[in-house]
Amino acid sequence: MLGCYPEEPTYVDELDIVYTNYNPAFDFKGVNTFALPEHVIKIDDSTFFNHNGNTEPEFVSDLYANIILNTIRNNMIALGWTEVNKNSNPDVILLISVSTTTTIYYYYDWYYWNWWYPGWDQGWGWYYPGYYNPVYAGGYRSGTLLIQMTEDVNTMVDKNVSVPWVVVINGLLEGNPTSIESRLSNTINQAFKQSPYLQQ
């Protein structure tokens, strides 16, 4: 599918795109508790070359991370979910990251809850709808926000971690700081508006 702007965009927020997808076979009504990490991980090129467990990843600044985490938290609670500690066996875990590179391989497993993001050594792919081969995703703008809802790994019967819901907000951390703060809240709120199946 192709598209174009009638005129060139004037402001960076005109380029914001909120993409959501979900697994229609997943029973969202059958789960209720969620957990969030304490930080938002920054994915850059060095993330992929330091995946041997020797280097702690970088994190997004607290200013932006707090807006991201609190906006997600408030939306989840408003939809009837209950937040619990990550060690209390939540039904789902929301993994949040920001890409500062334009091409990404995605992997997720429970090692995210340690200090390393995510478990390359295990080689378990997260990607929708649960294949195990690596995914190469091109075309993301720098500053893209990624949100993945995963099931608690302790409930998994195999090594494929389920990702029933995914959000990609393209290029969100581009622009001036005031604009970024406003757009963070607005676009995350939009992602939840696009996802009525999350309602409890």
Buried (B, 14 or more C-beta within 10 A) or exposed (E): EEEEEEEEEEEBBEBBEBEBBBBEEBEBEEBBBBBBBEBBBBBBEBBBEBBEEEEEBBBBEEEBBEBBBBBBBBBBEEBEBEBBEBEEEBBBBBBBBBBBBEEBBBBBBBBBBEEBBBBBEEEBBBBBBBEEEEEEBEEBBEBBBBBBBBBBBEEBEEEBBBBBBBBBBBBBBBBEEEEBBEBBBBBBBBBBEBBEBBEE
